[in-house]
Amino acid sequence: MKIELPEVVKLLKEHDNFLILCHSHPDGDTLGCGFALARALRSMGKKANVKCEDNIPRKFSASCEIIEEQDFEPEYIVSVDVADTKLLGENVQREYGDKINLAIDHHSKNADFADYLYVDASAAAACEIIYQIVCELGVVITKDIADCIFTGLSTDSGCFRYSNTTPRTHYFAAKVMECGADAAKINRIMFETKTKEYAILERMVLESLKLYCDNKLAIIAITQDMYKTSGCSEDECDGIASLPRQIEGVLAGVTIKEKKDGKFKISVRTYAPVDAAQICSKMGGGGHVRAAGCQLEGTLEETINTIVENVKEFLV
Amino acid sequence: MKIELPEVVKLLKEHDNFLILCHSHPDGDTLGCGFALARALRSMGKKANVKCEDNIPRKFSASCEIIEEQDFEPEYIVSVDVADTKLLGENVQREYGDKINLAIDHHSKNADFADYLYVDASAAAACEIIYQIVCELGVVITKDIADCIFTGLSTDSGCFRYSNTTPRTHYFAAKVMECGADAAKINRIMFETKTKEYAILERMVLESLKLYCDNKLAIIAITQDMYKTSGCSEDECDGIASLPRQIEGVLAGVTIKEKKDGKFKISVRTYAPVDAAQICSKMGGGGHVRAAGCQLEGTLEETINTIVENVKEFLV
């Protein structure tokens, strides 16, 4: 059942012993939401843990510091920034997928899997929603909570650069900075710092860049070989999907990442009027209007052909 | 004489027939200031022109749209974002350098060349000051003015990423977005769009990257040959100076650009506690604590040696 913000706040106040679920392959927004909300609930004297299928990448440890797990039986299960239970990852989905009481999300196409659903698709980051919830709960926003929320705001908006950024995103960023969020440090870790290995990989990827469809479609590919040669690990490469769209005139930028099992993870980034979610849903995936994804199988060449075939009709 | 903001507003209200001077090699902040202030003064029924020694790079034309020159004899000369008259460029300095009535700036080391000087070094962009001035003047912030101010805020703060960004920077960004600033478009042009020529140059530059001083100093060099080979023009390369500092562990990133006359323009970007302004002042230049510059002569090898010699003592 879809509900509004005051009801979300009421449900959180009424319940205790929370398990907060983040999506797998966690990013700054789902982790920022999870740890900010858990800290807020704990500061109200409640118990709350955060669960994620995958390990938390090192770069998030500074801002979304993992909190010590509390010992209790979960009574109220909340998902944050999770559009579909299959995004929870296999194990978490199996254990909790059909038991989620409340979903807090900013994906317009949330699969509506929880007892209660609050979606605000105008939020650049789900952390914009969590900021409002934390305020409404009457919780004092500590530096820890502020850091979590800033991490979500900043990472999901591409450091306030993407078109999803609204005045509200900036207002909330200002507010959490005033509460002590170390914006400069977080942005430095999220956006400025490259390992030497990543710099090498980026150079290799740039060399693989090819243009299609009258230079409106740019495709890059990262193979398992490239990870090996550069020494760069896969979870360091989240930012790379923004590269192909950066070429002047490109309306759709596609990143192909070869996974360990040989399948390809596809990330699509677009500029208006090209709809990334539409493109990816044609290939069995989904997402946002400017950033979406899907998975493809076959050889790299076949995969590129599939992408070009599916993207070209959107570029006319 | 140093003055405060209310006196700046009073001076602008009292006078007419303004000539507003931007610094040479104009960036988004000096142009944003110039055109926002000129538009604001014109909307009050006053006459105002903007002057810059150099042509305005194409990428600024969308946000800081050049306004039609008005025909009048300048009576009150205002510089914006100009730390020293030598930064006006040779011709503008010769004509107006000793006639500047009011300097509005955010460089703490402003050379104090004007009759009246207002410096707010806490402003990430001089456009933060101009926003306040425009509000105090009682001017309605049109979309044109909002676009100019957003351009300055965004470009001088590295799209809200650098450590100079404060809550106020975000608040003002929110305000001008509410007045119609097309933030997504401006950020796209300023930060996301690379020409194919620039992408080629960037690849060449990354290959030139070398690390010194225990990997704490990274140096890249752009030669005139690289401009020729890539087809990339010099004024497209402003953003490249942020590249070397991005390598993990690097505290000082230095960009060497060979100019047409064979001299080298040096840009230094640092992380705390390394002071870029101190480093550059040792080499005859200056700037901000995290971003500064100077000029060197000699062979490329000599230049690199000079830089390593001057930087290394700051890295211990």
Interface residues (C-beta under 8 A of the other chain):
Chain A: C159 F160 R161 Y162 S163 T165 T166 P167 R168 H170 Y171 A173 A174 K175 M177 E178 A183 A184 N187 R188 F191 E192 T193 K194 T195 K196 A199 E202 R203 L206 E207 L209 S242 R245 Q246 I247 E248 Y271
Chain B: C159 F160 R161 Y162 S163 T165 T166 P167 R168 H170 Y171 A173 A174 K175 M177 E178 A183 A184 N187 R188 F191 E192 T193 K194 T195 K196 A199 E202 R203 L206 E207 L209 S242 R245 Q246 I247 E248 Y271
